[in-house]
Structures are given as structure tokens and as C-alpha cells.
Amino acid sequence: MKDIDKILQRNSIDDVNIPSSIEYKIHYALNHLENKSSKINCLKRIIAAFISTVIALVGSVTVYASFGGTISGKPILEWIGIKFSDQYEDYKVNVEGQEVIYNETKVELSSTVCDDGFVIFEFDVNLSKEDKEYLRLGESLVSEQELKEAQQLALEEQQKHEENNTVGFGDYTYTGHYEIMQQGRELINTVNMRVNDGLLGPNHANYNILIDGEGYYTKSTQTVSKISDYEYKVYQLYFLTDEIIKDKTDFSVTLRLNALENTADKSGYKKLENNSGLYLTNTPNNQRRIDMTGEFVVAVSKNKALENTKVITPNCEEVKYRNMTKTVEEVKITPLQIIVKVKTLRDNVSLQCLSSTRNKDYIGVTDFKVYDDLGNELDSLKYETKRIITYSNGKVEEWAPGDIGTYKSFYNAKMELIEYIIIEKNDNTNAIKIVPTVRELNFTDEGTTEETIELETLSIDLK
């Protein structure tokens, strides 16, 4: 906790799902402060306290939302809700002569897949016995000794509360830490590749990509499959929207390898029950890193995918919810997936309605459910690519996706969001139905409850 700003900066790049109850407490504390600078400092203290319940005495511990998933024949990215069609292999392009070697450990780029919306890089990682053991691959994140020490601290903390007659109140840092460490005992180390780290600033590993020599920050995910004790398959996926690629169909991609690390095997999260929505990925005692420097440069093309891509401008109604309007602008049916572009407009926007859950114009977390024409729910993933605010005086700013780009009060602004929904493709699907949802918090004297509201259905004919 020596430098809160650095902790916040480092953790902001990870996908962290904060439970709604904790989100409410943060907003509640902020809403009861008068001075705006005090709100900023308070928010840092709240997040620091939240993080400290995880890190206790061992330093920083990385957490992120659980997704789970496996790889079998093709990368089925189930933990982010993406399933590719069976045509995946038809669009795979083999790559030769692209490798980085460190002692006896080798990372080799073996293939690429480029669709109209994403590019996937497939790597073969072959580790030496020494590096495999150094990274503790196949071992638990938390040792038995660490778990015993954490348990002892938790027992002493609970005993102190009993002696002071404060059971159920006050700080339970060690108890929370022990619960996290129990979880870590069930998780196994796998390999993690860090690429393009620091390309566009501090950290942001794996979210940066170089296209024709120019750096971009984009949504990305990495999946890993264990082949043997010393062999791993790593898939690195980048979402490439029109805002990034524009009209390019052929382009060069550069990935600069920075390091191999250990991290928790995501598939292990399926075994965990009664979790809070946050999951351990590493601990300081477990964390290992092997610096490997080199780069992979490969030409990719989406021409083949474009030849078999159908673009639809749907004729469906707008969906309205309070001061928010959602419109489907375009649907792309590629050989591997369905991509839906959605524009969201919000009127009468203020800092308070974006940050305070108790504000009358506050709108909760939005998402989408997608169904085929037979009513079967399809796997889908929503992500935001653009967020533009137009203030009442006409000034226009572009904020980072998902972010509130100011702490200064403003009123009567307009906001525009661009979102994409990546939908599982099934060749037997003739139409899709998209149901926008809003997750709202309800406040009563008895406490806070959460409700998911389904809005009007958007029906889209795919034929």
C-alpha cells in the first residue's frame, strides 16, 4: 500500500468484476462527501481497503472475474462467452520460422486466424525442465505452509473480536485473506505470456497491438491449454473493430514478447463454489517470471473471411429505457461468428447520474441476451469500443470505454456509446432475438437488492 496510484493503475487493466454490494458501498461513501477532491481521495482509500482484504500481509494479489473454459480442436473461448463455428480450421493460416528462444525454452507462433472483427495468434510453448520447475507449473498457487499460516492469523483475529465483543463488526482482514488463500490452494499454475507490455504506456500487457507499425489498445484475451508437463498451447485473441482497422483488409501485426509468467489455470474456477465474483490469479510467494525478449511479425488478411461475410442493415425498432436509446446499426455474419454493432444514446447526462446509484437518472449495468429463432439462448459477449460525451456548451470529449473521464460536475450532456455483441454462429439459425438488459439496485430499509430488467426484444432476420 505504499503507492495507491500505482496499484490502481496496475489493477485497472485487468478485468475485475466488483460485486454489486461492494459497488453500492463505494457509491454510498462518495455520495455523502461534499468536497469533490475528498471524493477522489476517499475512492482511493475505499479501493485500497477493498484490495487489502485480499492481500492482507503478503503484498499485492491479482484478481479477476472467472470465466472458465477449455480448448479442444479449436479455441472455444467459453469463459468470455464466445464459440466459433466449425469452419475455424478452414480459416487458419500456418506460420513458420517465427520463434523466440531463451536457453532451452521456446515460444513459437504456429498459426493465425483473421476474421472481420478479430485476429487470433496460436503459439506453441515448449519449456525446459528448469524453467517449468521455476514457474511452478502444475503446482498449487498456495502452499500448505502458507495456508496454515493464514489460518492461524484468521483464528487470532476472530479470537480478538470475541475478546473485545466485536464479533461481526470491524476489520476482518486476516479472515478474508484466509478465505482467498483457501481458494488459491485449489488452483493450479499454468503459463501466461506477456506481449506488447508498455507499448502505449505503463503496463497494459496483452491489450496492446501493433498494426502496420502503429500501436492500438483493444479488447483482448488469452487462453491456455496444457499439452504435457512441458508443452502448452497459447491463443492470444484481439478484437479489431472498424474503428481500428478502418478499410484495411491486409495488414501486418507485431507482437513483442516480454515474458513468460505463471498464473492460475482458469479452468480450475469451475470447481469453486460460493465465490464472491473475484478470483485469485497469483500471490507474491508464488509469482514467477522469465524475461524473454523477441518479436513476432506476421502478415494477416481478412479477405477470405470477407468473401463469405454477409452484412445486414437491420430494420428493427429502437429500444428506449428512461433517457437511454439503443439502436442496432449493423449485423455482420462472418464464417465464424455473428457481430452486431449497437449505438447507445443517453440524454440529460450528469456526473451524478453516472456515478451515484441513488440518482434518479442512474442506469445500472447494461448487457444483452441473445436467442435463436427457436428460443435457444446463444453464447454472446458485449464490449464497448467508444464513449463520447457532448457537454451542454457543445464541447466534445472521448472517454475511455467504460470510464467516467472527469470528476468535475456537469449537467444536461449527451453521451454516445458504440458497443459490439459477438454471438455464437449456428448455421441453422435463421434469425436472432436480442434482449437488452439492465441490472439495477433497489434500496429499501431492509437492505439492497439487485434486479435484472429485460427491455424490448430486437428481432433480426439473418436470411
C-alpha positions in Angstrom: 0.0 0.0 0.0 3.0 2.3 -0.4 1.7 3.8 -3.7 -2.0 3.6 -4.1 -1.9 5.3 -7.5 0.4 2.6 -8.9 -1.8 -0.1 -7.5 -4.9 1.4 -9.1 -3.1 1.9 -12.4 -1.9 -1.7 -12.4 -5.2 -3.2 -11.5 -7.3 -1.0 -13.8 -6.1 -3.0 -16.8 -7.4 -6.3 -15.5 -11.0 -7.5 -15.9 -12.2 -7.1 -12.4 -15.9 -7.7 -11.6 -16.8 -5.9 -8.4 -19.9 -7.4 -6.7 -22.9 -5.0 -6.7 -23.0 -4.9 -2.9 -19.4 -3.6 -2.8 -20.1 -1.2 -5.7 -23.0 0.2 -3.7 -20.9 0.8 -0.7 -18.3 2.7 -2.7 -21.0 4.9 -4.3 -22.7 5.4 -0.9 -19.5 6.7 0.7 -18.8 9.0 -2.2 -22.4 10.4 -2.2 -22.0 11.5 1.4 -19.0 13.6 0.8 -19.3 17.3 -0.1 -15.9 18.1 -1.4 -15.0 16.6 -4.8 -11.3 16.3 -4.1 -12.3 14.5 -0.9 -14.3 12.1 -3.0 -11.3 11.2 -5.1 -9.1 10.6 -2.1 -11.9 8.7 -0.4 -12.4 6.5 -3.5 -8.7 5.6 -3.5 -8.9 4.7 0.2 -12.0 2.6 -0.4 -10.4 0.7 -3.2 -7.2 0.3 -1.2 -9.2 -1.1 1.7 -11.1 -3.4 -0.7 -7.8 -4.7 -2.2 -6.3 -5.0 1.3 -9.0 -7.6 2.3 -7.4 -9.7 -0.4 -3.7 -9.0 0.0 -3.5 -8.9 3.8 0.2 -9.2 4.8 1.6 -10.8 1.7 1.5 -7.8 -0.7 -0.5 -7.5 -3.8 -2.7 -10.3 -5.2 -4.2 -10.1 -8.6 -7.9 -10.9 -9.0 -10.3 -11.0 -12.0 -13.7 -12.3 -13.0 -13.9 -16.0 -13.5 -14.7 -17.3 -17.0 -13.5 -21.0 -17.1 -13.3 -22.8 -20.4 -11.3 -25.4 -22.4 -9.7 -25.8 -25.8 -10.4 -28.8 -27.9 -9.5 -28.7 -31.6 -10.4 -25.0 -31.9 -10.2 -22.3 -29.3 -13.6 -22.3 -27.7 -13.3 -19.2 -25.5 -16.2 -20.1 -23.3 -15.0 -18.0 -20.4 -15.8 -14.8 -22.3 -18.8 -16.3 -24.0 -17.5 -16.9 -27.5 -18.0 -20.0 -29.5 -16.6 -20.2 -33.1 -18.2 -22.2 -35.8 -16.8 -25.5 -37.1 -15.3 -23.6 -40.0 -12.5 -22.4 -37.8 -9.9 -24.7 -39.2 -10.7 -23.6 -42.8 -9.5 -20.1 -42.0 -6.4 -21.0 -40.1 -3.1 -19.9 -41.8 0.1 -21.8 -40.7 3.1 -19.7 -39.8 6.8 -20.9 -40.0 10.1 -19.5 -38.8 8.6 -17.2 -36.0 10.1 -18.2 -32.7 11.8 -16.8 -29.6 14.3 -18.9 -27.6 15.6 -18.5 -24.1 18.1 -21.1 -23.1 16.1 -24.3 -23.8 12.6 -22.7 -23.6 11.0 -21.9 -26.9 7.9 -19.9 -27.9 6.8 -20.4 -31.5 4.0 -18.7 -33.4 2.3 -21.6 -35.3 -0.8 -20.1 -36.9 -3.2 -17.1 -37.3 -6.9 -16.7 -37.9 -8.2 -13.4 -39.1 -12.0 -12.7 -39.3 -13.8 -9.5 -39.9 -13.7 -8.5 -36.2 -10.8 -10.3 -34.6 -7.4 -11.9 -35.1 -6.1 -15.0 -33.2 -2.5 -16.0 -32.7 -1.7 -19.6 -31.8 1.6 -20.2 -30.0 3.4 -23.4 -29.0 5.3 -23.0 -25.8 7.9 -25.7 -25.0 9.6 -25.3 -21.6 12.9 -26.6 -20.3 12.7 -28.7 -17.1 14.5 -25.9 -15.2 12.0 -23.2 -16.4 9.0 -25.4 -15.8 10.0 -26.0 -12.2 11.0 -22.4 -11.7 7.5 -21.3 -12.8 5.9 -23.9 -10.5 3.7 -25.1 -13.4 1.3 -27.8 -12.3 1.7 -26.8 -8.6 -0.9 -25.1 -6.4 -0.7 -21.3 -6.1 -0.7 -21.6 -2.3 1.5 -24.0 -0.4 0.3 -26.0 2.6 2.5 -23.9 4.9 1.1 -20.6 3.6 -2.4 -21.9 4.2 -1.6 -22.9 7.7 -0.1 -19.5 8.5 -3.1 -17.7 7.0 -5.4 -19.9 9.1 -3.6 -19.1 12.3 -3.8 -15.3 11.6 -7.5 -15.7 10.9 -8.1 -17.6 14.2 -6.2 -15.0 16.2 -8.2 -12.2 14.5 -11.5 -13.9 15.3 -10.4 -14.5 18.9 -9.6 -10.9 19.3 -13.1 -9.9 18.1 -14.6 -12.4 20.6 -12.5 -10.9 23.5 -13.5 -7.4 22.5 -17.1 -8.3 22.0 -17.0 -7.0 18.4 -18.0 -10.2 16.6 -19.4 -9.3 13.2 -18.0 -5.8 13.3 -14.7 -4.1 12.5 -11.9 -5.3 10.3 -11.7 -9.0 9.3 -8.6 -8.6 7.0 -6.9 -11.9 8.0 -10.2 -13.9 7.8 -10.9 -12.6 4.3 -7.3 -13.3 3.4 -7.6 -16.9 4.6 -10.7 -17.5 2.5 -8.8 -16.2 -0.6 -5.8 -18.4 0.3 -8.1 -21.5 0.6 -9.3 -20.7 -2.9 -5.7 -20.4 -4.1 -4.9 -23.9 -2.7 -7.4 -25.3 -5.1 -5.9 -23.6 -8.2 -3.0 -24.8 -10.3 -0.3 -22.8 -12.0 -0.3 -22.6 -15.8 1.7 -20.4 -18.2 0.9 -16.8 -19.1 2.5 -14.9 -22.0 3.1 -11.1 -21.7 3.2 -9.4 -25.0 3.5 -5.7 -26.0 3.9 -4.7 -22.4 4.2 -0.9 -22.0 3.7 -0.3 -25.7 1.2 2.6 -25.1 2.3 3.4 -21.6 2.8 1.7 -18.2 1.7 -2.0 -18.1 -1.3 -2.9 -20.3 0.3 -6.1 -21.4 -1.7 -8.1 -23.9 -4.1 -5.3 -24.6 -1.8 -3.5 -26.9 -1.2 -4.4 -30.5 0.9 -3.0 -33.3 -0.8 -2.8 -36.7 1.4 -1.6 -39.6 3.7 -0.1 -37.0 1.1 1.8 -35.2 0.0 1.0 -31.6 -3.6 0.4 -30.5 -5.3 -0.5 -27.3 -8.1 -3.0 -27.8 -10.1 -5.7 -26.1 -8.1 -8.9 -25.8 -8.0 -12.3 -24.1 -5.5 -15.1 -23.8 -6.4 -18.8 -23.4 -4.0 -21.6 -22.5 -4.2 -25.4 -22.9 -1.8 -27.8 -21.4 -0.5 -30.4 -23.8 2.0 -32.1 -21.5 4.1 -31.1 -18.4 6.4 -29.1 -20.7 4.2 -28.1 -23.6 1.4 -25.6 -23.7 -0.8 -24.1 -26.4 -1.5 -20.4 -26.0 -4.1 -18.5 -28.0 -4.0 -14.7 -28.0 -7.1 -13.0 -29.4 -7.6 -9.3 -30.3 -10.9 -7.7 -31.2 -10.3 -5.5 -34.2 -13.3 -3.3 -35.0 -13.7 -0.8 -37.9 -12.6 2.0 -35.6 -9.1 0.3 -35.5 -8.8 -1.4 -38.9 -10.9 1.1 -40.9 -10.9 -0.1 -44.5 -7.8 -2.3 -44.3 -8.1 -5.9 -45.4 -4.4 -6.8 -45.4 -2.1 -5.6 -42.6 1.0 -6.5 -40.6 0.8 -7.3 -36.9 3.7 -7.2 -34.5 3.6 -8.9 -31.1 6.6 -8.2 -28.8 7.2 -11.0 -26.3 8.2 -9.6 -22.9 8.0 -12.6 -20.6 6.6 -15.9 -19.6 4.9 -16.0 -16.2 2.8 -18.3 -14.1 -0.8 -17.7 -13.3 -3.9 -19.6 -12.1 -5.4 -22.1 -14.6 -8.8 -20.6 -15.4 -10.4 -24.0 -15.8 -9.9 -24.5 -12.1 -12.6 -21.9 -11.3 -15.3 -24.4 -12.3 -14.6 -26.3 -9.1 -15.0 -23.3 -6.8 -18.4 -22.6 -5.2 -19.9 -19.8 -3.3 -17.3 -17.3 -4.6 -17.8 -13.5 -4.4 -17.1 -12.9 -8.1 -13.4 -12.2 -7.5 -10.8 -14.8 -8.1 -7.1 -15.2 -7.2 -4.7 -15.4 -10.1 -1.4 -15.2 -8.2 0.4 -14.4 -4.9 3.8 -12.8 -4.3 5.2 -16.1 -2.9 4.1 -18.0 -5.9 4.6 -15.4 -8.7 7.5 -16.2 -11.1 8.6 -14.5 -14.3 11.1 -15.4 -17.0 12.1 -12.4 -19.2 12.0 -13.4 -22.9 12.5 -10.7 -25.4 11.8 -11.0 -29.1 9.0 -10.2 -31.5 6.7 -11.9 -34.0 5.8 -10.1 -37.2 3.2 -11.6 -39.4 1.0 -10.5 -42.3 -2.6 -11.3 -41.9 -5.6 -10.9 -44.2 -9.4 -11.0 -43.7 -10.1 -11.2 -47.4 -11.1 -14.9 -47.3 -13.5 -14.2 -44.4 -14.9 -11.1 -46.2 -15.7 -13.2 -49.2 -18.0 -15.2 -47.1 -19.4 -12.4 -44.9 -22.9 -11.1 -45.1 -23.6 -7.5 -44.0 -27.2 -6.6 -42.9 -28.6 -3.2 -42.0 -31.5 -4.4 -39.8 -34.9 -2.7 -39.8 -35.7 -3.1 -36.2 -37.2 -0.7 -33.7 -35.2 1.4 -31.2 -35.3 0.3 -27.6 -35.8 3.0 -25.0 -35.3 2.9 -21.3 -35.6 6.2 -19.4 -33.2 8.6 -21.0 -31.4 5.8 -22.9 -32.0 4.7 -26.5 -30.3 1.6 -28.1 -30.2 1.1 -31.9 -28.8 -1.8 -33.9 -26.8 -0.2 -36.7 -25.2 -3.2 -38.5 -25.0 -7.0 -38.4 -22.1 -9.0 -39.9 -22.5 -12.7 -40.4 -18.9 -14.0 -40.8 -17.9 -17.6 -41.4 -17.0 -17.9 -37.7 -19.4 -15.6 -35.7 -22.1 -13.0 -35.8 -21.1 -9.4 -35.0 -23.8 -6.9 -34.1 -22.9 -3.2 -33.8 -25.1 -1.2 -31.3 -25.3 2.5 -30.8 -26.5 3.8 -27.4 -27.6 7.4 -26.9 -28.2 9.0 -23.5 -29.8 12.4 -22.9 -29.7 14.6 -19.8 -26.4 13.1 -18.6 -24.6 14.4 -15.5 -21.7 13.3 -13.4 -24.1 12.4 -10.6 -26.3 10.1 -12.8 -23.2 8.3 -14.0 -21.6 7.9 -10.6 -24.4 7.7 -8.0 -26.6 4.7 -7.8 -29.2 6.7 -5.8 -29.5 9.4 -8.5 -32.9 9.3 -10.2 -31.3 9.1 -13.7 -28.7 6.5 -12.8 -28.8 3.4 -15.1 -27.3 0.2 -13.9 -25.0 -2.2 -15.8 -26.4 -3.0 -19.2 -25.9 -6.2 -21.2 -27.7 -8.3 -23.8 -29.2 -11.8 -24.0 -29.4 -13.4 -27.4 -31.7 -16.1 -28.7 -32.1 -18.0 -31.9 -35.4 -18.3 -33.8 -36.3 -21.4 -31.8 -35.8 -19.6 -28.4 -32.4 -21.2 -27.6 -30.0 -18.8 -25.9 -26.8 -18.2 -27.8 -23.4 -17.6 -26.2 -22.6 -13.9 -26.6 -20.2 -11.2 -25.4 -20.7 -7.5 -25.3 -17.9 -5.0 -25.3 -17.7 -1.2 -25.6 -15.3 0.4 -28.1 -16.2 4.1 -28.0 -17.6 6.5 -25.4 -18.2 10.2 -26.5 -19.6 12.9 -24.2 -21.0 16.2 -25.6 -21.4 18.8 -22.9 -24.2 21.4 -22.8 -21.8 24.0 -24.1 -21.1 21.9 -27.2 -17.6 20.7 -26.1 -17.0 17.1 -27.2 -14.7 14.6 -25.4 -13.9 11.0 -26.0 -13.6 8.9 -22.8 -12.0 5.5 -22.4 -14.6 2.7 -22.9 -16.5 2.1 -19.7 -14.9 5.1 -17.9 -16.1 8.4 -16.4 -13.4 10.7 -17.8 -13.8 13.6 -15.3 -14.5 14.3 -11.7 -15.9 17.8 -12.5 -19.7 18.3 -12.2 -21.6 18.7 -15.4 -25.3 18.6 -16.4 -27.5 18.2 -19.4 -24.9 16.5 -21.6 -25.4 13.8 -24.2 -23.5 10.5 -24.4 -22.9 8.2 -27.3 -21.6 4.6 -26.9 -20.6 2.1 -29.5 -20.9 -1.5 -28.5 -20.4 -4.8 -30.3 -22.1 -8.1 -29.5 -20.1 -11.2 -30.5 -22.6 -14.0 -31.0 -22.1 -17.7 -31.4 -22.8 -18.7 -35.0 -25.0 -21.7 -35.8 -25.6 -22.4 -39.5 -29.2 -23.5 -38.6 -30.1 -20.1 -37.2 -32.4 -18.1 -39.5 -33.0 -15.2 -37.1 -31.8 -13.8 -33.7 -33.6 -12.0 -31.0 -31.5 -9.6 -28.9 -32.9 -8.6 -25.4 -31.1 -5.7 -23.8 -30.9 -5.9 -20.0 -30.3 -3.5 -17.2 -29.0 -4.6 -13.8 -30.5 -2.2 -11.2 -30.0 -1.9 -7.5 -33.1 -1.4 -5.3 -32.7 0.3 -1.9 -35.0 -0.5 0.9 -34.9 -0.2 4.7 -34.2 -4.0 4.8 -31.1 -3.6 2.5 -30.1 -3.6 -1.1 -31.3 -6.0 -3.7 -30.4 -6.5 -7.3 -32.9 -6.8 -10.2 -32.2 -7.6 -13.9 -34.7 -5.8 -16.1 -35.3 -7.1 -19.6 -36.2 -4.5 -22.2 -38.0 -4.8 -25.5 -36.8 -7.5 -27.9 -34.9 -6.7 -31.1 -35.7 -9.2 -33.8 -33.2 -9.6 -36.7 -33.7 -11.7 -39.8 -30.4 -13.3 -40.9 -31.5 -14.7 -44.2 
